[in-house]
Amino acid sequence: MIRILLSLSLLIAATAAAQGPKVIKQTNAKSSAAWTGDALYKEFCAVCHGIEAKGNGPAASSLKLPPTDLTQFSRRNGSKYNDLKMRGIITNTDAVGAHGNSEMPVWGDIFKSISANPTFGQMRVDALVKYIQTIQK
């Protein structure tokens, strides 16, 4: 009888856990071999924004604010791609609600931290800004 109750309680706990809110595992950034914009996007951004940058990545449903559809950035800005604004969003110098809080990392700082040379961080930001420009609809 005890085994049946224990098994039943484990089944109930597993079911409740499966239906509960998703938890995003947070880890420290590690050195990356990614240098191209598309590789950087896939490694650092796609988990929230999705592979197609529509805001539907695997972690999106666990965030308080839904990730932005990055393919519509130009459209939301007068049909012009503003690379300075995008750079500001990525580096958090142009504050955006989701960036810089506990859910959205400030990528400029992270890119600088994963390399001994701070210039490499800026190069990664530049590559990511250029890549996002290529996916505009």
SVG drawing of the C-alpha trace seen along z (x, -y; Angstrom):
<svg xmlns="http://www.w3.org/2000/svg" viewBox="-2 -56 45 58">
<polyline fill="none" stroke="black" stroke-width="0.4" points="0.0,0.0 2.8,-2.4 4.4,-1.7 1.2,-2.5 0.7,-5.7 4.3,-6.7 4.0,-5.9 0.7,-7.8 2.2,-10.9 5.2,-10.8 2.9,-10.6 0.9,-13.6 4.1,-15.6 5.5,-14.8 2.2,-15.8 2.1,-19.1 5.7,-19.8 5.0,-19.2 2.0,-21.6 3.7,-24.3 5.5,-27.4 8.7,-26.9 11.9,-27.8 14.7,-29.3 18.1,-27.9 20.5,-30.8 24.2,-30.2 27.2,-32.3 28.3,-33.1 31.1,-30.9 33.7,-31.7 32.2,-31.3 33.6,-30.5 30.8,-32.3 31.8,-35.4 29.2,-35.7 25.9,-37.3 23.8,-34.3 25.9,-32.1 25.8,-34.6 22.0,-34.9 21.5,-31.1 23.8,-30.8 22.6,-33.7 19.2,-35.1 17.2,-32.2 16.4,-30.7 14.0,-33.6 13.4,-35.2 13.2,-31.8 15.2,-30.5 13.1,-32.6 13.3,-35.7 9.5,-35.9 9.6,-36.0 8.7,-32.3 11.8,-30.6 11.6,-27.7 12.1,-30.0 9.6,-32.7 6.6,-31.3 8.4,-31.5 9.2,-35.2 7.1,-37.9 7.3,-40.0 7.1,-38.3 10.2,-38.6 10.0,-41.0 9.6,-39.8 12.9,-41.0 11.9,-40.6 9.6,-43.6 12.1,-46.0 12.4,-48.1 8.6,-48.2 8.1,-49.4 10.7,-52.2 9.2,-53.8 10.3,-51.1 14.0,-51.9 16.6,-49.8 18.2,-51.9 21.4,-50.2 22.3,-52.6 19.0,-51.9 19.5,-48.2 23.0,-48.5 21.6,-50.5 19.0,-47.8 21.6,-45.0 24.1,-46.9 21.3,-48.4 22.4,-52.0 18.9,-52.5 16.8,-51.0 14.1,-48.5 11.8,-47.1 13.0,-43.5 16.7,-44.3 18.9,-44.5 16.4,-43.0 16.8,-39.6 15.2,-38.0 17.0,-39.7 20.8,-39.9 22.8,-42.9 24.6,-41.3 27.3,-44.0 28.6,-43.4 28.3,-39.6 30.2,-39.7 33.0,-41.7 33.2,-39.3 33.7,-36.2 36.9,-37.4 40.1,-38.8 40.0,-41.5 37.1,-43.9 37.2,-44.9 36.0,-41.4 32.8,-42.2 32.1,-45.2 32.9,-43.1 30.2,-40.5 27.7,-43.3 28.4,-44.7 28.0,-41.3 24.7,-40.7 23.4,-44.2 24.2,-43.5 22.6,-40.0 19.3,-41.4 19.2,-43.8 19.3,-40.9 16.2,-39.3 13.9,-42.3 10.5,-41.6"/>
</svg>
